[in-house]
Amino acid sequence: MLPAFLLLAIFAQPHFPAAQQRDFGVHSEVIRGEVWVDLEPIHGDRPDEEFPLSPETAARRALEEAALYFSAMIYGWSFRYEIGERARGIPEDFGELEPMGEIRWGDPRLAVTDVQRFDARMRVWADYRMDGSQQRRMQTWRMGTVRNAQGTGFSPLYGPSPDANWLDIRYAALTDAARVAVREMLRASERNRPREASGFISLASFPRFYVRSGQLAASARFRVQITEIVPFSAH
């Protein structure tokens, strides 16, 4: 695996040999995924605060983003979803995803295994080697009360606020994808539309990002555990 200082050297090179084909997903001790780094990032009509990215910044962003997704796969988030109903004038509100744990980008068990450059973009494969407690946490996401869901969410290219950074924008699209996944799962399982639902949600694998209709789209697979459903009759 490539330590951070070697990753910096790789980013500094104009070309890098094509990465070997790798599988996504989860193994007994190691989880893996890929992230794409835009080396000349523009958010809507606003260039990034650093343009183009230095090798040091590009390397850090790759590891920081991978750490976010590994955290979401192992620990997940808690959520509270006010589903809303237009006919009753009740707005929809998914709120904030609350992280249940965090892996920081400097974690020594977080490593890059391959890098592949395409003009102004870089594809980075990252692995995370879990300890025993983290492996047990991953197992809880495979219990019978946890269900699979998927969704595609969106964020404006400039982000949820005028001062949003590159990761804020991706996180906003990913949060919206989680909202869509929970909404569709509840539609399929609940006979009557509930007013609220709460529980826990994790990533099943790294999300995929792309631009659609002038927005950043995030396509993601999740694992969801609903802990409470509040019907309209309870209010």
C-alpha positions in Angstrom: 0.0 0.0 0.0 1.1 3.6 -0.7 1.8 5.8 2.3 0.9 9.5 2.1 4.3 10.8 1.2 4.5 8.4 -1.8 1.0 9.4 -2.9 2.2 13.0 -3.0 5.0 12.0 -5.4 2.6 10.1 -7.6 0.3 13.1 -7.9 3.2 15.3 -8.9 3.9 13.1 -12.0 2.3 14.0 -15.3 1.4 10.4 -16.1 1.0 7.2 -14.0 0.5 3.6 -15.3 -3.0 2.5 -15.5 -4.3 1.0 -12.3 -5.1 -2.7 -12.2 -8.8 -3.7 -12.1 -9.9 -3.8 -8.5 -13.1 -5.0 -6.8 -15.3 -2.7 -4.8 -16.7 -3.5 -1.4 -16.0 -5.4 1.8 -13.8 -8.3 2.7 -13.2 -9.9 6.1 -10.7 -7.3 7.3 -10.3 -4.7 4.5 -12.9 -2.4 2.9 -12.1 -0.6 -0.3 -13.4 2.0 -2.7 -12.4 4.6 -5.2 -12.6 8.4 -5.2 -12.1 10.9 -8.0 -10.2 14.1 -7.4 -10.8 17.1 -9.8 -7.4 18.8 -10.2 -9.0 21.9 -11.6 -12.2 22.1 -9.5 -14.9 24.7 -10.3 -18.1 24.9 -8.2 -20.8 26.3 -10.4 -19.2 29.5 -11.7 -16.8 29.7 -8.8 -13.3 28.3 -9.0 -12.0 26.4 -6.0 -10.1 28.3 -3.3 -7.0 26.6 -4.8 -6.9 26.3 -8.6 -5.3 24.2 -9.9 -4.7 21.9 -6.9 -1.2 21.3 -5.7 -0.1 17.6 -5.4 -0.2 18.0 -1.6 -3.8 19.3 -1.7 -5.0 16.7 -4.2 -3.5 13.9 -2.1 -5.0 15.2 1.1 -8.4 15.5 -0.5 -8.3 11.9 -1.8 -7.5 10.6 1.7 -10.0 12.9 3.4 -12.9 11.9 1.1 -12.0 8.2 1.5 -11.9 8.5 5.3 -15.4 10.0 5.2 -16.9 7.1 3.2 -15.0 4.4 5.3 -16.5 6.1 8.4 -19.9 5.9 6.9 -19.5 2.2 6.0 -18.3 1.2 9.4 -20.1 3.5 11.8 -22.9 5.1 9.8 -25.1 8.0 10.8 -28.3 8.5 12.8 -31.2 10.3 11.2 -34.6 11.7 11.9 -36.8 12.1 8.9 -40.0 14.3 8.9 -41.6 12.8 5.8 -44.2 15.6 5.3 -47.3 15.7 3.2 -48.1 18.4 0.7 -51.8 18.0 1.0 -51.6 18.8 4.7 -49.1 21.5 4.3 -46.4 19.6 6.2 -42.9 20.2 4.8 -40.4 17.4 4.2 -37.3 17.6 6.4 -34.5 15.0 6.5 -32.4 17.1 8.8 -28.7 16.5 9.4 -27.0 13.1 9.3 -25.3 12.6 12.7 -22.0 10.6 12.4 -21.8 7.7 14.8 -18.0 7.5 14.5 -15.1 8.9 12.5 -12.0 7.8 10.7 -9.5 10.6 10.2 -7.6 10.9 7.0 -4.2 10.4 8.8 -5.3 7.0 10.2 -2.3 4.7 9.6 -4.7 1.9 8.5 -6.0 4.1 5.7 -3.9 3.6 2.6 -3.9 4.2 -1.2 -3.3 1.2 -3.3 -3.5 2.6 -6.9 -3.6 6.0 -8.6 -4.6 6.7 -12.2 -4.6 10.1 -13.8 -6.8 11.3 -16.7 -5.9 14.9 -17.7 -7.4 17.1 -15.0 -8.8 14.2 -12.9 -7.3 11.6 -10.7 -8.8 8.2 -9.7 -7.6 6.9 -6.4 -8.2 3.5 -4.9 -8.1 3.4 -1.1 -8.2 0.5 1.4 -8.9 0.6 5.1 -7.8 -2.3 7.3 -10.4 -2.7 10.2 -9.5 -3.7 13.7 -11.6 -6.2 15.6 -14.2 -3.8 17.0 -14.7 -2.2 13.6 -15.2 -5.6 12.0 -17.9 -6.3 14.6 -19.6 -3.0 13.8 -19.6 -4.0 10.1 -21.3 -7.2 11.1 -24.2 -5.3 12.8 -25.0 -3.8 9.4 -25.8 -7.3 8.2 -28.3 -8.2 10.9 -31.9 -9.1 10.0 -33.4 -5.8 11.0 -31.1 -3.9 8.6 -32.4 -3.4 5.1 -30.8 -2.5 1.8 -31.8 0.7 0.0 -30.4 2.9 -2.7 -31.0 6.4 -4.0 -29.7 9.2 -6.1 -29.5 12.7 -4.6 -28.6 16.1 -5.9 -26.9 19.3 -4.8 -26.3 22.6 -6.7 -22.8 22.6 -8.2 -22.0 25.6 -6.0 -23.1 23.7 -2.9 -25.6 24.2 -0.1 -24.2 27.7 0.7 -22.1 30.3 -1.1 -19.0 29.4 1.0 -19.4 25.6 0.6 -16.1 23.7 -0.1 -15.6 20.7 -2.3 -16.5 18.2 0.4 -19.6 20.1 1.6 -21.0 19.9 -1.9 -20.4 16.1 -2.2 -21.8 15.6 1.3 -25.0 17.6 0.5 -25.6 15.4 -2.6 -24.9 12.2 -0.5 -27.3 13.4 2.2 -30.0 13.9 -0.3 -29.3 10.4 -1.7 -29.8 9.0 1.8 -33.2 10.9 2.1 -34.4 9.4 -1.2 -33.3 5.9 -0.2 -35.2 6.1 3.1 -38.2 7.6 1.5 -38.4 4.9 -1.2 -37.9 2.1 1.3 -40.7 3.4 3.5 -43.0 3.7 0.5 -42.4 0.1 -0.3 -42.9 -1.2 3.3 -45.4 1.1 5.0 -49.1 0.7 4.1 -49.9 4.2 5.4 -47.6 7.1 4.9 -45.9 7.8 8.3 -45.3 11.3 9.6 -41.8 10.7 10.9 -39.1 8.0 10.9 -35.8 7.7 12.7 -33.0 5.2 12.8 -29.5 4.6 11.5 -28.0 4.4 8.0 -24.7 3.4 6.6 -23.0 3.3 3.2 -22.8 -0.2 1.6 -20.0 1.0 -0.7 -18.5 4.3 -2.0 -21.0 6.5 -3.7 -20.7 7.6 -7.4 -20.8 11.3 -8.4 -21.6 12.8 -11.7 -23.2 16.0 -13.1 -26.8 15.8 -14.3 -28.9 18.8 -15.5 -26.6 21.3 -14.0 -26.4 19.7 -10.5 -24.0 17.3 -8.8 -25.7 13.9 -8.5 -24.7 11.2 -5.9 -25.8 7.6 -6.5 -25.3 5.4 -3.5 -26.3 2.1 -1.8 -27.2 2.1 1.8 -28.0 -0.1 4.7 -30.9 1.2 6.9 -32.2 0.3 10.3 -35.5 2.0 11.2 -35.9 2.3 15.0 -39.1 4.3 15.2 -42.0 5.2 12.9 -44.5 7.8 13.9 -47.9 7.7 12.2 -50.0 10.8 11.6 -52.6 9.5 14.1 -50.0 10.0 16.9 -50.2 13.8 16.6 
